[in-house]
Amino acid sequence: MTGRSGLDNCVLQWVQNPLPLTERPFQALAEQAGCSEAQAIAVIRRLRDQGYIRRYRAQLDYKRLGRVATLVTASVSPENLDSVAVAVNALDGVSHNYLRNHRFNLWFTCQDESFERIEAILGKLTEQTGVEFWALPAQTVYKLDVRFDPEGPSANDFLAGQYQSVSEAGGVVELTAEQRQVLGLLQEDIALTQSPLSPDVLKIAQELSDQGVIRRIAAVLDHRKLGYMANVMLAAVVENDRMDAAGKAIASRAAVSHCYQRKIFAGWPYNLFAMIHAGRMEDVQRFIDELAEEYRICDYALLPTVREFKKKPVFYS
């Protein structure tokens, strides 16, 4: 039993999908849920206040804004961990920062205008902290879709599904002053009212969506409150001739939110990464055992999330 009503779960499912870019977007939710528009909005507010909804705002394609990003890791001693995490969190381009159970225990994402600038930032961070940082930029993106079943984790999350390719970003979009202003507004949580976006904002939001700058306006849920207590990063060594098949197979599972082929470095041979979310570690291990047998994966590491130091989207001005 989740302790939530069927209406609650319907709302939590709906808000993870793209918000309709209409004057009264929550009417569609009300029709689907069989309730009034006012009731639908009230449920969203309550679920936000209860912590099930972490944020409800635009999710952007940073590449269309002329940005690049990479995963970064470091091996940090326990006595220095908090101070190094504080230094990492202070960087404007860092959105996520986690402690994971491994010798390489600090993992974060970093964005900037170029990889050269990121390397310079990491160099300064090394001077500041005395810790060496390693960048693992993505070479192939198989999946980037963070959604969770409000009913909680189940065995169905690990069933193979149809692979959906990640659309490649086009060129950099040069934003007008009006578009920049609206983009700033849409990076804040939307107002939970009948008409959260004015006609002028809706028009520009649609432009930004058509240009691929806005992936969608949607809610991010607190998956732990839904029962996803085993959150693990898989890092595996996969031969190049099996990489594409393995990446697509892993990405097709609902339990997987991210899947990438990444660059390796000396001492780190793992080139396929996936974030897996489940109720129990046993379920994750069973899934990995099946994958390892099918794709002849002999060397892998499972890095459970131990602590969340930062989880906040990068703000674009």
Sequence and secondary structure as in RCSB ss.txt:
>XXXX:A:sequence
MTGRSGLDNCVLQWVQNPLPLTERPFQALAEQAGCSEAQAIAVIRRLRDQGYIRRYRAQLDYKRLGRVATLVTAS
VSPENLDSVAVAVNALDGVSHNYLRNHRFNLWFTCQDESFERIEAILGKLTEQTGVEFWALPAQTVYKLDVRFDP
EGPSANDFLAGQYQSVSEAGGVVELTAEQRQVLGLLQEDIALTQSPLSPDVLKIAQELSDQGVIRRIAAVLDHRK
LGYMANVMLAAVVENDRMDAAGKAIASRAAVSHCYQRKIFAGWPYNLFAMIHAGRMEDVQRFIDELAEEYRICDY
ALLPTVREFKKKPVFYS
>XXXX:A:secstr
  S  HHHHHHHHHTTS    SSSTHHHHHHHHTS HHHHHHHHHHHHHTTSEEEEEEEE GGGGT EEEEEEE 
  GGGHHHHHHHHHTSTTEEEEEEESSSS EEEEEEES HHHHHHHHHHHHHHHS  EEEE EEEEEEE     T
T   GGGGS           S     HHHHHHHHHHTS    SSS S HHHHHHHHHHHHTTSEEEEEEEE GGG
GT  EEEEEEE   HHHHHHHHHHHHTSTTEEEEEEE  BTTB   EEEEEEES HHHHHHHHHHHHHHTT   E
EEEEEEEEEEE      
